Amino acid sequence: MRYLSRLALASLVICLVTASSWTGSASGIVLCEENVGTEGSGACPSGKTLPTGTVFHAGGGAGNPVKLQTSSGEVECVFSNVLGETLERSNGTALDGDIESLTYSGCGVGNRSCTFTVEGLSYLLLLLLNGSGKYHFIAEEKNNELPRVKVVCENQIMNCLFQAVAWLYSVEFLGSNIDLVMSQQPERLGVNCPTTATWTTRYVLKCLRPAGTSVPCYPAMTEGP
């Protein structure tokens, strides 16, 4: 994995590659070692693409808690982590993969603790480049299981299932960071649900490495809660 030793967080971008970079006639999206433009404006140099089957880890926390703003109060989770893997070379303007793990911890509203139970895993991952040259990270249903999270708080102040056909994250390039940002109003199902709810998340990309290897994340990419 010679290329991984050259990887730096500051140079990681998601880039649009031309047809000549892959076999086949379609353009596609890949993860690239070098900074070639933050909004699909450049081609990844030959030999610089990360492989199909790249494991990723993104997390919230460190001042970016997950927030569920509801008519029953604001629920916050101090930490959240998402793990997944890109599975296929893209065909056109989408990169496919799986989201295999999504966890929440340190959750509560006021002085009451809450549990977040993720259901319906694994989710289908799509990394899309839209017609305006903006990237979106989408988690959607797989095997007819909608992405959903059950939230239960002490004293039954909330007992509700929050779900969506898809969770849509915008991809933001902020200096040396790549952030996944989402603000969405999910469907609410259950015996004790708020009348309104907005789910807000900001994840920071923390790790990329080839799947099936023990190669550590590049030191500039800090793994942690």
C-alpha positions, 0 to 999 in steps of 0.5 A: 500500500505504497500510496497510503504512506503519501496520503495527507488529510489536506490533500484528500478530495473526492474527485471526478475522474475521466473515462481514460482513468477506468476501463469502460466508457463512463466517467466516475467518482473515486477517492483520490490522493491528491488535491485536484479541485474541491467541486469536481473540477479536476481529474485524479492523476493516474495511479493516485486513486484509492482502490475500490473497497476503501473503508471510511470512518466519519464522526461527530463530536468535539464541538459538533454534537448530533442535535435532534431539535423537537417540540419536546426539547432539544436532544443532543448526542455528544458522539456519533460515528459512521463506518462504511466501505465503497464497493464499486467503481462508479458508473456515471456520477455516483459511487456506491457503497455500504454504511455498515455501522452507525452509533450514538453515545452520550445522548440526552435532553435536559437532565434526562438520558436518551438511547438512540437505537439504529435499525435497518442496517446496513444502508446503501451509500451513494456519493453523488455529483449533481448538475451544479457540481456539488457533492452529496453523501446519501444513506438510503434503504437497502433490502426494503429497510428504511434508515431509521433510529429509535429514540427513547428518553427517560420518563418516556418524555420521548419514545419515537422512531425517526426514519427517512427514505434517504438521509441527505448530507452535503459535502463541505471542503473546509481547509484540511477537513472534509465534512458531511453535513445534514439537516433534515425533518424525518418522519416520526412514528411511535407512541410518544413522538414530538409534533416537530423534529429537525435532525442536524449532524456534522460529521468529519472524515477521520479515516480512509484505508484499503479494506481488508488491511491492517494499514493504519489511517494516515497520522494526519487523520485522527481516529477517535470518538 
